[in-house]
Amino acid sequence: MKTERCGLCRFYHLELEIKNGNNDGMKLHEDDFHAECRRYPPVMGLNEDFRAMVDAEVLSDFYTFPIVRNLGWCGEWQRRTNVVPQTS
C-alpha cells in the first residue's frame, strides 16, 4: 500500500472524515473515505451550487476546503505524525 496518500497526510482532516457506502455491514473500500484538505485556507464557492439544497436568500457566500479521497495524493504531501501506516 502506498504510504504517501491523503489519508495519511497531516493536512487530511481525519476528525471529519466521511465514509461513503452502504450501511448494511459490508466492508467499505479504502477509496470510500474522504475529508477536507486543510493545506490551504478555504476558498469562496458559488452559491448557485447549493440553491437546490437551501433557500437562496439564506445562503449568500460560503467558503469551503477541497474534498479529497483517502487514496489521493499530491505533491505537497506531509506525513501525519499520529497515524501509523498499515502494512499489507
Phi, psi and omega in degrees: 000138180289129181272339177271082180219159185305319182299341179250009182272148179293342181268352178285119185281078185302327183295335180246027181299138180253136180249119176269156175130184182279153176258029184259020177089357179288145179290135179276149174284153181302330182276005176276004182248138176210160181202175178286145171264123183256026180295319181238165178295161179295156178246155181286131178262178179259125183292344177299332180294337187242010182300326181287340184268325181221166178295128183298335179287330180283319184267117177256285177239149175218156181238146183213153172267154175297142176263128182236154178274152180308318184271002178290175181198147174222176183285356181248020181300138174223136184299134173284131186280340183256016178236130178265123179300140177280146177254144180269000000 
